[in-house]
Every structure is written in structure tokens, then in C-alpha cells.
Amino acid sequence: MNDPMNLRWLRSFTAVVEHGSMAAAAAELGYVPSAITQHIAGLERAMGVELLVRRPGSRIAITAAGRALLAATGPLLIANSEFSDSLRSISRSEAPDLMMGTHGTALQYLLPRVFSSLQKDPSWPRVNVREIETPDAIPLVRSGTLDLLVGYRYLPADSPLAGDPLAVTLVHREPMLLVAAPEAGLTFEELTDKDWALGHRSLGDRRLLGSWSERLRFRFHVAFESSDPNCLLTLASEGLAVSVVPATVVAAGLERGLRVQIVPPPAGIEPWHREILVVTRPSFQPPFLPGFIEGLRAGLDAAERTIETSRQK
């Protein structure tokens, strides 16, 4: 086997182990499932051992040999990514395609303007963008599947980057706003008994409200569950529920004429924020990166100005 083929097979192998299925691994890496099957079969033939146990209708299991290979594969993929980054730097030319991961609100409200502003930068490459949640994206940055991640961190306890040899830049602390229909005089205390529109239990908005409920000793009822913050904002504006929504989404709603009230947190409680992060490998520091980060900051600042203007009306 030649080296590029080895790496391709190894990436497929680690993806199958991570996701437990050929189909999920294929979706992550951009292959058809039959290609992943061929990669695994080729790897097993080359090594002369069974790496994965395939049981119809159940998650793929890893053998002892597979576990040993997995332990050796991680450092190899990281080293290969760092080597590729070094070659780019030495040749003074970036790869033709930049593989970027980002969360949905950044993709919709921040990145289009940043991309447009960087088109005149000669170092700006062609970009392939994938919407992905931050915890799922971190291993892909480390292995080289993604070059750059625009991610988030909601709570101090969230530490998907802990112990990772990654370069992390804090772009901004984006406000997470408590929103409701525009009823005069509505306070946080009046909201606790209302229906709420929030994300799944694992998502940041739900866990943020959970941290407040523990401190203030109230229980909340989630009547609408959605991972789409635009949906949550619409439900709040119609008076069907109250919600917690990122500032970029609220600002965009206000600009298109949506009417909502931003309710201040209770006394003694610090306003909610989520950290917006840019994550790369330390060896991947292209010349356009500082301008890219400043563009993200400018977009987040503009969203906060829109919200502040609406509060003053």
C-alpha cells in the first residue's frame, strides 16, 4: 500500500470506530458507504487481522487488534496534519481548499459577510464549509479533516478542548438573551411559570437555563423543543413561549421587523454569554487568519449594537 492510501484507510477506520457504522463514517468523510467498506477490508487484508466485528442490526464492535491500531492511528493522523501545514508554510502557498467547520448561527449570520470582505485578500483560499457542533468537530480538527473551526463554549464546565494540542482564540463573548413577546413590564419572575421554547437537553440554551433554575430554585416547562434558534425566537415573538436565544439571531430578527422583548436577568445573576472560538492546529496559521477573526468580531459587535438600539426605542 502507498502512504496516501494508508492514511485514507486509517481515517475511514477511525471514523467507523467513532460513529459505530459505515454509513455514518461515510457521511462524515464524504464517501459512499461502499468506499468505507472497501477501505476497512483493504486495511484488514494488509494487516492480516480482523479489526472490526460487523453484526447485522447492531453497532460495529472493535477487536483487540482494532483497539491497538486505533491507539497508534491518532498520533499518526495528527502528525500528518501538522506536516501538511508545515509544507504549506514552507511553500508560501495555502492549500487550494480550506476545510472549515462551524455552528449554524455563525454560518447564517456571521460567515457570509466575513467571506465577502476577505475575497480581496490574495491569501484567501477556496472554502468548503460544514455545519457541525463543536464537540463533534474537535476530533476532526485534530486529525486534519477540518482545518479551522468556528465554535462555541456555553458553560465553564464545557471543556471539549481540554488537553487538546490545539490553538484556540476567544473571538467574543456573545450574549444569550432571554426573549418574550413584547408585553410591558414583564420580569424574569413572571416568566418562570410560562411555557419555554428551548433546545434539547444537551444543547447550550437548555443547560444555561438549567444552571439558573438550580441557583434560583424554580422549575421550567419546555413546551417546544427545537435546535433551530430562529424557530425559538419566532415562538417567543408570537407569545407562545419564552426562550433563550443568541444575540446574532435576535439582532437579525429585529432587523426583519420581528417584535420581541428582551428581559433582563434577575438581580444578582450575571447575564448569560457563550464564548465564540476559532480553533485550529498550532501548525495551521495562514496569513488570512487575523483578518478572519477580526471580521467575526465585527459581526458580533454589530449584532449587539442593533440590540442596544432597539432597547433605546
N, C-alpha and C positions, 0 to 999 in steps of 0.2 A: 504493500500500500504506500502511496506517496503521502507526504506530510499534510497537504491541504485536505485530502480525503480523510485522513486520520482525525483532523480537527472537526471536520463536518460530522463525522460519525459520533465523535465524543460529545459534541454539542447536542446532537439528537438523543444520545443515551442519557445525558444529564436532564434534559427536558422531560423525557419519558418518566424517569425516576421521580422528578419533582411533581409532575401532574398525574401520574398513575395511569396514563393512557396514551396510545399512539396518536389518537385524534387531537387531544389537547396539545401534545408536543408539536404536532404538525401546524396547528393554528398559531402557536407562539412563534415558530421559526419560519413560517411562510412556505411550508411544503405541503404536498398532498400526503395523506396518511400512508399510502403505499411506499412513498420515498423513505419515510421514517422506518417502516418495517424493513426495507432493504438495508438501511444504514445499520440497524441493530443486527440483522442477520450477517452482514459483512463483518461487523466487529466481532461477533461470536465465532465466525469461521476463522478469522485471522488469529484470534486468541486461543481457539480450541477449547473453550469452556462456555457453559451456559451462564448468561448474565442476568436474564430476566425470565420469570416464570409467568406464562400467559394462561390465565384461567378464564374461560368464557363467562361473561356476565359479572366479573368481579375486577377489582383493581389489580393492575400488574404488580407482582411481587419481585423483589430483588434478591438474588442469591448472595452467598458469602463472597464469591468471586466478584460479583457486581458491586458489592459494598467496598471491596478493596480497590476496584477500578475507580469508583466514584471519589474516594478519598484522594486518589492520585490525580484525578482529572481536574479538580477545582484549581489547584495551583498552576497547572499547565495552561488552562484557558486564560487565567489572569495574566500569566507571564506572556502569553502570545498577544493579548490585547495591548499590554504595555510596550511590547516590542514593536507592534504595528504603529502605535502612537509615536514612538521614537523615530521610526523610519519617516513618518510624515514630517516631523520636525526637522530632521536632517536634510530632507529633500526640499524643504521650504514650500511644500505644497500639501494641501489638505486632501483627504480622500474625496472622490467626486460626490459621494453621498454621505450626508450626516444622518445617523440613526438617532432619533430623538423620541423620548417618552414624555408624556405629560398627562395631567388630570383634565377632566372635561371642561371645567370653568376656565382654566388657563388657555386651553385650545380654542374656546369660543370667544373669550373676551380680551385676552392679552396678546396671544401669539400673532394673530393676523397683522396688527399694527406694527409689532416688532419686526416681523418678517419684511413688511413693506419698507420700513425705514432702513433695513440692512441691505436691500437689493443693490445699492450703490457701492457697498463695501466689496472690493475685489477679492477679499479672503472669504466672503460668504459662500458656502457650498450649496449644492442642491440638497434639499432636506426631505427626508421621509419621516413622518410623524405618526406615532402610535399612541392612542389613548389607553392609559394603563394606570392603575392605582399604585401609589408609591411603594407600599410593602412588596408588591409583586414585581416592581421594576428594579429594585435594588440589586438582586442577583444578576439581572440582565446587564446592568451597567458594569458590574464587576467582571462578568465573563466576556464582555465585548459585544454582546448582541445589541446593546444600546450604547451610544457614545455620550449622550447627555440626557439628563432628566430634569424636568421642571416639576418638583414635588412639593410635598407639604408635611407638616407635623402639627397635630392638633393639641396634644397634651404633653407635658414633660415626661410622662411615663411612656410615651410613644418613642421607641428608640430603634427603628429599623436600621439605623446607621451605626449603632453601637458596635465598636470593634472592627468596623469595615475600613480597609485602607483606601478610602475614597475622599475626594476633595469636595467639601460641602460649603456653599456660600449662602448665607442668610440674605435673601433679597429684600424681604419686607415682612412685617407682622400685619397681616390683613385682618381687619375687624370682622368678626362674626356677629351679625346684627339680629336682634330679637324683633320680629316684624309681626304686625297685626293689621286688621282693617282700620281705616282712619276714623276711629271713634275718639272724640275729645275726652281727655282726662284719663285714658286707660293707663293703668300702672301694672307693674310686674305682679303685684299681689293679686290683682284681678284676673290675671292670665292663668294662674296655676290650675284652676278648675275647668278651664276650657279644653276643647279638643286640640291636639297638636298634630302638625304635619312634619314628619322627620324622616331621616334615612333609616336604614337597617341598623340593628343593634351594634354592629361592628363599625359603623361609619362615624365620622368625627362629630357631626352635629348632634347625633343621639348621645354620644358619650360625653360631650360637653354639657348637655342639659342634665345628664345623669350626675355629673360632678356637682352641679348646682343643687339638684334635688337632695343629694346626700348632705350637703352643707346646710341647706335651709329646711330640710326635713319636710318636703312635700312630695306627693306622688303625681305623676302626669300620665294622661291617657293619650296614646298615639292612635288617632282615628284614621290617618292617612300615612302610608309608608311609601316613600319613593326615593330613589337615589338621584333624581333629577332636581337640582335646586331651583330651576325655573318653574317646575311644577309646584314645588313647595311655596314659592313666592306668590304664584297665582292663587293658590288655595287661601293663603293669608289675605291677599287683597280683596277676595270675594267674601271675607268674613266667615269662611268655613272652618278655619283653624288658625292657630298661631304657629310660628316656625322660627328657626334659626338659620340664617342664610348668609353666605359670604358677601362682602361689600361689593365686589365686582358685579355680582348678579343683581343686587339691589340697585346699584347705580344704573345698570343697563335697563332695568325695569322702569325706573323713574324717567329715564330719557325717552322711553317709548310711551309715556303717559300713564303708567300703572300707578295707582294710588295706594300707598301703604303708610302706616305709622311705624316709626322706629321707636321702640320702647326702651328706656334706659334700664340698666340692671338695678337690682335692689341696692340699697345703701350698704356700703362695706364690702361689696363684691366687685372685684376688678373686671372691667369689660373683657369679653372673650376675644381672642385672636387665634388665628392659625398662622404658623410660620410658612412662608413660601421660600423654597430652597432650590438652588441649582446644584446638581450633583454630577460630577464627572470622575473619571480616573485621574489621579495626580499627574499621570503622564500625558493626559489629553488636555492641553491648554492652548487651543487655537487662538490666533490673533483677534478674531471677531468676538471672543467670549466677553470681554469687559463691556463692549457696546451692547451686546445682547442682554446682559444683566441690567445695565442702566435703562434699557428700553422696557424691561419688565417693571422696574421700579417706577418709571414714569407712568406706565399704565395703571399701576396700583394707586399711585398718588392722585391721578386724575379721577379715579373712581371715588376716592374719599372726598375730593373737592366737590364732586357732583352731589354727594350725600349731604355735605355740610351746607351747600347752597339750598337744598330742599328743606333743611331744618330751619333755615332763617326766613323762609317764606311764611 
